[in-house]
Amino acid sequence: MLPCQRAAFDIPADIAYLNGAAFSPIPTSVRLAGEAGIGLKVAPWRIHWPPNVALVEEARALVASLVNATADDIAIGGAASHGVATACANLSAKPGERVLVLEAEHASLALGMARFAAEHGAVLETIDRPADRDYTATVLAAIERPGAARVAVAGLSPSHWSDGTAIDMQPVATALRRQGSALILDATQAAGVTALDVQALDPDFMLMPSYKWLLGPYGLAFLYVAAHHHAGRPLEEHGSNRIAYDSALAAPAASFAMLPGARRFDRGERDVFITLPMAHAGLKLVTGWGQEAIAARLRMLTDRLAERLEAAGLTVAPRRLRVPHILGLALPPEQRDGLVAAAEADNIFVTIRQGMLRISPGVYNDEADIDRFANWLERWLARR
């Protein structure tokens, strides 16, 4: 099993950080890459433009290797919302057709889907959170509901962001393809941990921000674009998504053809010399450890916590319905109110999302962190 990687991070010994689903800590190698980039901006006469073409392409290839894609399929954007907007600009729906999202979906996806449905006269259908937390069956039932209009686009995630409840995307993707539906897959809480094979799932677009499980900076995200969308319309027009464009030349950027593949969807300022090297450094770590090894380690930690919670009389989702790296615990308001602040006072970091206590360890956590939180939670609940 992959050993604890705390030495790769600058995390004090008395900190139990169990909130990776919000932000990952920055590994030391990622911080150093960012500091080197800041040094260039401090002394811009040292910048030789463009500074990061090789790193850009290496980062694309590393992301592609995580999802069984090619570098030609990966665009570089600024956020999940940028990816959603790109997808929506290149998809269509007929009036009365359905657009599917999960109940309490994250704003970056939910708001984009709502705008898309309104602009096309489609019906935005929200899939209710199932009481038994079996999202797969619930999503399949919504897609295949007898008499319902065709699904034009589904904006889904491999797990619900608020509590880590898993969705088996393979049967869901198959059901959507039977209707000729488009799939936007938000892998914000999946890429780097959850197995994602775009050859099998065949999403139209898939969003992968850097700052969570890819151990990179805030403000940079990757977008998988299926090959049949490679000739689509980018959100932005700029020199960086054109072949051989040089701003020092007299020829206008429009006279140069767009870069091949998904590169046409790259954001402006793609070659940023601070965050792009940071994202590259994070990807080197993630791909070096390996997705399966990371998932196995985090599964061990969340299983350990689930066993402790169940022994204390609390209810967690069955193992088959949980992703490896996020565990959500339903607590009544009187037990969760003030919990996050009280835990932080004891240097334990978790969060509340959509009324669920969300615990999300990373490769920098060990069994002692899990046991420390479980002991703390037992004491907290006993007082409530």
ZIKA-V237852 format. One record per pair of residues at least 4 apart in sequence whose C-alpha atoms are under 8 Angstrom apart, sorted by the first residue. I is the first residue (numbers start at 0). J is the second residue. D is the distance in whole Angstrom. If there is no record, write none. Layout:
I&J&D  I&J&D
This chain:
0&292&7  0&295&7  0&296&6  1&288&7  1&292&6  1&293&7  1&295&8  1&296&6  2&296&8  3&362&6  3&363&6  3&364&6  3&365&6  4&8&8  4&362&6  4&363&5  4&364&8  5&9&8  5&10&7  5&362&7  5&363&4  5&364&7  6&363&8  7&26&6  7&27&6  7&28&8  7&363&8  8&24&7  8&25&7  8&26&4  8&27&5  8&363&7  9&26&7  9&27&6  10&14&7  13&346&7  14&346&5  14&347&6  14&348&8  15&346&6  15&347&5  15&348&6  15&364&7  15&368&5  15&371&8  15&372&8  16&346&8  16&347&6  16&348&5  16&349&7  16&360&7  16&364&7  16&368&8  17&347&7  17&348&5  17&349&5  17&358&6  17&359&5  17&360&5  17&361&7  17&364&8  18&22&7  18&23&8  18&348&6  18&349&5  18&350&7  18&357&8  18&358&6  18&359&5  18&360&6  19&23&5  19&24&7  19&211&6  19&212&7  19&359&5  19&360&6  19&361&6  20&188&7  20&211&6  20&212&7  20&325&7  20&359&6  21&211&7  22&210&6  22&211&5  23&210&6  23&211&5  23&212&7  23&214&6  23&215&8  23&361&8  24&214&7  25&29&6  25&30&6  25&214&6  25&215&7  25&216&7  26&30&6  26&214&7  26&281&7  27&31&6  28&32&6  28&280&6  28&281&8  29&33&6  29&214&8  29&215&7  29&276&8  29&277&5  29&278&7  29&280&5  29&281&6  30&34&6  30&277&7  31&35&6  32&36&6  32&273&7  32&276&6  32&277&5  32&280&7  33&37&6  33&273&5  33&274&6  33&276&7  33&277&5  34&38&6  34&273&7  35&39&7  35&273&7  36&40&7  36&272&5  36&273&4  36&274&8  36&276&8  37&41&6  37&272&8  37&273&6  38&42&6  39&43&5  39&44&8  39&45&6  39&46&6  39&272&8  40&46&8  42&46&8  46&50&7  49&270&7  50&270&7  50&272&7  51&55&6  51&270&6  51&271&8  51&272&7  51&275&8  51&276&8  52&56&6  52&270&7  53&57&6  54&58&6  54&275&8  54&276&7  54&279&7  55&59&6  55&270&7  55&275&7  55&279&8  56&60&6  56&70&7  57&61&6  57&279&7  58&62&6  58&278&7  58&279&5  58&282&7  59&63&6  59&70&5  59&71&8  59&73&6  59&74&7  59&75&8  60&64&6  60&69&7  60&70&5  61&65&7  61&282&6  61&283&7  61&286&7  62&66&7  62&70&8  62&73&8  62&221&8  62&282&7  63&67&6  63&68&5  63&69&5  63&70&6  63&72&7  63&73&7  64&68&6  64&69&7  64&286&8  65&190&7  65&191&7  65&194&8  65&195&7  65&286&7  65&290&7  66&190&8  66&194&7  66&195&5  66&196&5  66&197&6  67&195&8  67&196&5  67&197&6  67&198&7  68&72&6  68&196&8  68&197&7  68&198&7  69&73&7  71&259&7  71&260&5  71&261&6  71&262&7  72&223&6  72&224&5  72&225&6  72&226&7  72&229&8  72&260&6  72&261&5  72&262&8  73&221&7  73&222&6  73&223&5  73&224&6  73&260&8  73&261&6  73&262&7  74&221&6  74&222&5  74&223&6  74&224&7  74&261&5  74&262&5  74&263&8  74&264&6  74&265&5  75&219&7  75&220&6  75&221&5  75&222&6  75&262&8  75&264&7  75&265&5  75&266&6  75&269&7  76&81&6  76&82&7  76&219&6  76&220&5  76&221&6  76&222&7  76&264&8  76&265&6  76&266&5  76&269&7  77&81&6  77&208&8  77&218&5  77&219&4  77&220&5  77&221&8  77&266&7  78&82&7  78&208&6  78&218&6  78&219&6  78&220&5  78&221&8  79&83&6  79&107&6  79&108&8  79&185&8  79&187&7  79&206&6  79&207&7  79&208&6  79&220&6  80&84&6  80&107&5  80&108&7  80&111&7  81&85&6  82&86&6  82&204&8  82&205&8  82&206&6  82&221&8  82&222&6  83&87&6  83&107&7  83&108&6  83&111&6  83&183&8  83&206&8  84&88&6  84&111&6  84&234&8  85&89&7  85&232&8  85&233&7  85&234&6  85&264&8  86&90&6  86&183&7  86&203&8  86&204&6  87&91&8  87&111&7  87&112&8  87&115&6  88&232&7  88&233&8  88&234&8  89&228&7  89&231&6  89&232&6  90&181&8  91&119&7  91&151&7  92&96&6  92&116&8  92&119&6  92&120&8  92&121&7  92&151&5  92&152&7  93&119&6  93&120&7  93&121&6  93&151&8  94&119&6  94&120&4  94&121&5  94&122&8  95&120&6  95&121&5  95&122&6  95&148&7  96&120&8  96&121&5  96&122&6  96&148&5  96&149&5  96&150&6  96&151&6  97&116&8  97&121&6  97&122&5  97&123&6  97&124&6  97&148&6  97&149&6  97&150&5  97&151&6  97&152&7  98&112&7  98&116&6  98&121&7  98&122&6  98&123&5  98&124&6  98&150&6  98&151&6  98&152&5  98&153&6  98&154&8  99&112&8  99&123&6  99&124&5  99&125&6  99&126&7  99&150&7  99&152&7  99&153&5  99&154&6  99&155&8  100&104&7  100&109&7  100&112&7  100&123&8  100&124&6  100&125&5  100&126&6  100&153&6  100&154&5  100&155&6  101&125&5  101&126&5  101&127&7  101&128&7  101&155&7  102&125&5  102&126&5  102&127&5  102&128&6  103&353&7  104&108&7  104&109&6  104&159&7  104&160&7  105&109&6  105&160&7  106&110&5  106&111&8  107&111&7  108&112&6  108&154&7  108&185&7  109&113&6  109&154&8  110&114&6  111&115&6  112&116&6  112&123&8  112&154&7  113&117&6  113&123&6  114&118&6  115&119&6  116&120&6  116&121&5  116&122&6  116&123&6  117&121&6  117&122&8  117&123&8  126&137&7  126&138&7  126&141&7  128&132&7  128&134&7  129&133&6  129&134&6  129&137&7  132&164&7  132&316&7  132&320&7  133&137&7  133&164&8  133&165&8  133&166&8  133&320&7  134&138&6  134&164&7  134&165&7  134&166&6  135&139&6  135&165&8  135&166&5  135&167&6  135&168&8  135&171&7  136&140&6  137&141&6  138&142&6  138&171&7  139&143&6  139&170&8  139&171&6  139&174&7  140&144&6  142&150&7  142&174&7  142&175&7  143&147&8  143&174&8  149&178&7  149&180&8  150&175&7  150&178&7  150&180&6  151&179&8  151&180&5  151&181&6  152&180&6  152&181&5  152&182&6  152&183&7  153&180&7  153&181&6  153&182&5  153&183&6  154&182&6  154&183&5  154&184&6  154&185&7  155&182&7  155&183&6  155&184&5  155&185&6  156&160&8  156&166&7  156&184&5  156&185&5  156&186&6  157&165&6  157&166&5  157&167&7  157&168&6  157&184&8  157&185&7  157&186&7  157&188&8  157&189&7  158&163&5  158&164&5  158&165&4  158&166&5  158&188&7  158&189&8  158&322&7  159&163&5  159&164&5  159&165&7  159&166&8  160&164&8  160&188&6  161&327&7  161&352&5  161&353&6  161&355&7  161&357&7  162&325&7  162&326&6  162&327&4  162&328&7  162&352&7  162&355&6  162&356&7  162&357&6  163&321&6  163&322&6  163&324&8  163&325&5  163&326&6  163&327&6  163&357&8  164&316&8  164&320&6  164&321&5  164&322&6  164&326&8  164&327&8  165&320&5  165&321&5  165&322&5  166&320&8  167&171&7  168&172&6  168&200&7  169&173&6  169&199&7  169&200&6  170&174&6  171&175&6  172&176&6  172&182&7  172&200&6  172&201&7  172&202&8  173&177&6  173&200&8  174&178&7  175&179&6  175&180&5  175&181&7  175&182&8  176&180&6  176&181&8  181&202&7  181&203&6  182&202&5  182&203&5  182&204&7  183&202&6  183&203&6  183&204&5  183&205&6  183&206&8  184&202&6  184&203&8  184&204&6  184&205&5  184&206&6  185&205&6  185&206&5  185&207&7  186&190&5  186&205&6  186&206&5  186&207&5  186&208&8  187&206&6  187&207&5  187&208&6  187&211&7  187&212&8  188&211&7  188&212&7  189&193&5  189&194&8  189&195&8  189&212&7  190&194&8  190&195&7  190&207&6  190&212&6  190&213&7  191&212&5  191&213&6  191&285&7  191&290&6  191&293&8  192&212&7  192&290&5  192&291&7  192&293&6  192&294&5  192&323&8  192&324&8  193&290&7  193&294&7  193&322&8  193&323&8  194&290&7  194&291&8  195&200&8  196&200&6  197&201&5  197&202&6  201&225&7  202&225&7  203&223&8  203&224&6  203&225&5  203&228&8  204&222&7  204&223&5  204&224&5  204&225&6  205&222&6  205&223&5  205&224&7  206&220&7  206&221&6  206&222&5  206&223&7  207&220&6  207&221&5  207&222&6  207&223&8  208&213&8  208&219&6  208&220&4  208&221&6  209&213&5  209&214&6  209&215&5  209&216&6  209&217&7  209&218&8  209&219&6  209&220&5  209&221&7  209&278&6  210&214&6  210&215&5  210&216&5  210&217&5  210&218&8  210&219&8  211&215&7  213&278&8  213&281&6  213&282&6  213&285&7  214&278&7  214&281&5  214&282&7  214&285&8  215&274&8  215&277&6  215&278&4  215&279&8  215&280&8  215&281&5  215&282&7  216&274&6  216&277&6  216&278&6  217&274&8  218&274&8  219&274&7  219&275&8  219&278&8  223&261&8  224&228&6  224&229&7  224&261&6  225&229&7  226&260&7  226&261&8  229&259&8  229&260&5  229&261&5  229&263&8  230&260&7  232&264&8  233&263&6  233&264&5  233&265&8  234&264&7  234&266&8  235&264&8  235&266&7  235&267&7  236&240&7  236&267&8  237&241&7  237&252&7  237&267&6  238&244&6  238&245&7  238&246&8  238&252&6  239&244&7  239&265&8  239&267&7  239&268&8  239&269&7  240&257&6  240&258&5  240&262&6  240&263&5  240&264&7  240&265&6  241&252&7  241&255&6  241&256&6  241&257&4  241&258&5  241&263&7  242&255&6  242&256&6  242&257&6  242&258&5  243&255&7  244&252&6  244&255&6  246&252&8  250&254&7  251&255&8  257&263&6  258&262&6  258&263&5  259&263&7  261&265&7  265&269&7  269&275&8  270&275&7  271&275&6  272&276&6  273&277&7  274&278&6  275&279&6  276&280&6  277&281&6  278&282&6  279&283&6  280&284&7  281&285&6  282&286&6  283&287&6  284&288&6  285&289&6  285&290&7  286&290&7  288&292&6  288&293&7  289&293&6  290&294&6  291&295&6  292&296&6  293&297&6  293&362&7  294&298&6  294&323&6  294&324&7  295&299&6  295&323&7  296&300&7  296&362&7  297&301&6  297&323&6  297&324&5  297&360&7  297&361&7  297&362&7  298&302&6  298&322&8  298&323&4  298&324&6  299&303&6  299&323&8  300&304&6  300&360&7  300&365&7  300&366&7  300&369&7  301&305&6  301&323&7  301&324&7  301&325&7  301&326&6  301&359&8  301&360&8  302&306&6  302&318&8  303&307&6  303&366&8  303&369&7  304&308&6  304&369&6  304&370&7  304&373&7  305&309&6  305&315&7  305&326&8  306&310&6  307&311&6  307&373&7  308&312&7  308&313&5  308&314&7  308&315&8  308&373&7  309&313&5  309&314&6  309&315&7  311&377&7  314&328&7  314&329&8  315&326&8  315&327&7  315&328&6  315&329&8  316&320&6  316&321&7  316&327&8  317&321&7  321&325&7  321&326&7  322&326&8  324&359&6  324&360&6  324&361&7  325&357&7  325&358&6  325&359&4  325&360&7  326&357&6  326&358&5  326&359&6  327&355&6  327&356&6  327&357&5  327&358&6  328&355&6  328&356&5  328&357&6  329&354&7  329&355&5  329&356&6  330&334&6  330&335&6  330&354&8  330&355&7  330&356&7  331&335&6  332&336&6  332&354&8  333&383&7  334&338&7  334&380&7  334&383&6  335&339&8  335&351&8  335&356&7  337&341&6  338&342&6  338&379&8  339&343&6  339&348&7  339&349&6  339&350&6  339&351&7  340&344&6  341&345&7  342&346&6  342&347&5  342&348&6  342&349&8  342&375&8  343&347&5  343&348&6  347&372&7  349&356&7  349&357&6  349&358&6  349&359&8  350&356&6  350&357&5  350&358&7  351&355&5  351&356&5  351&357&6  352&356&7  352&357&7  360&364&6  364&368&6  364&369&8  365&369&7  366&370&6  367&371&6  368&372&6  369&373&6  370&374&6  371&375&6  372&376&6  373&377&6  374&378&6  375&379&6  376&380&6  377&381&6  378&382&6  379&383&6
